Amino acid sequence: MLTYVKESWEELKNNVTWLNREEASNLTVIVAVFSIIFALATWGVDTVFSKLIALYFEKLIG
């Protein structure tokens, strides 16, 4: 296990290309905006389906 951790740390130090602060910040904003848009789209579809199902059962029962 210790060997694995040491090798992983070496891999991170030597072979991983890290973004600079500005690029990381820009990508974080893009991910946040996309997540908000996706959440709103999911909420919208859920709301429409909920209303359709409620209307269907209202017509079925009433």
C-alpha positions as CSV (number, residue, x, y, z in Angstrom):
1,M,0.0,0.0,0.0
2,L,2.8,2.4,0.8
3,T,4.5,1.7,-2.5
4,Y,1.2,2.5,-4.3
5,V,0.9,5.8,-2.5
6,K,4.5,6.7,-3.3
7,E,4.1,5.8,-6.9
8,S,0.9,7.7,-7.2
9,W,2.5,10.8,-5.7
10,E,5.4,10.6,-8.1
11,E,2.9,10.2,-11.0
12,L,1.1,13.4,-9.8
13,K,4.4,15.3,-9.5
14,N,6.0,14.2,-12.8
15,N,3.4,13.2,-15.3
16,V,0.3,15.2,-14.7
17,T,-0.2,18.5,-16.5
18,W,-1.9,21.0,-14.1
19,L,-3.9,23.9,-15.3
20,N,-2.9,27.4,-14.3
21,R,-5.2,29.3,-11.9
22,E,-6.9,31.3,-14.7
23,E,-7.8,28.3,-16.8
24,A,-9.0,26.3,-13.8
25,S,-11.2,29.3,-12.7
26,N,-12.7,29.7,-16.2
27,L,-13.5,25.9,-16.4
28,T,-15.0,26.0,-13.0
29,V,-17.4,28.8,-14.1
30,I,-18.3,26.9,-17.2
31,V,-19.1,23.8,-15.2
32,A,-21.1,25.7,-12.7
33,V,-23.2,27.5,-15.4
34,F,-23.8,24.2,-17.3
35,S,-24.8,22.5,-14.0
36,I,-27.3,25.3,-13.3
37,I,-28.8,25.2,-16.8
38,F,-29.0,21.4,-16.6
39,A,-30.7,21.5,-13.2
40,L,-33.2,24.1,-14.5
41,A,-34.0,22.0,-17.6
42,T,-34.5,18.9,-15.4
43,W,-36.7,20.9,-13.0
44,G,-38.8,22.1,-16.0
45,V,-39.3,18.7,-17.5
46,D,-40.2,17.3,-14.1
47,T,-42.7,20.1,-13.5
48,V,-44.3,19.5,-17.0
49,F,-44.6,15.7,-16.4
50,S,-46.0,16.2,-12.9
51,K,-48.7,18.5,-14.2
52,L,-49.5,16.1,-17.1
53,I,-49.7,13.1,-14.8
54,A,-51.9,15.1,-12.3
55,L,-54.2,16.2,-15.2
56,Y,-54.4,12.6,-16.5
57,F,-55.5,11.2,-13.1
58,E,-57.9,14.0,-12.6
59,K,-59.6,13.2,-15.9
60,L,-59.5,9.5,-15.1
61,I,-61.0,9.8,-11.6
62,G,-63.2,12.9,-12.2
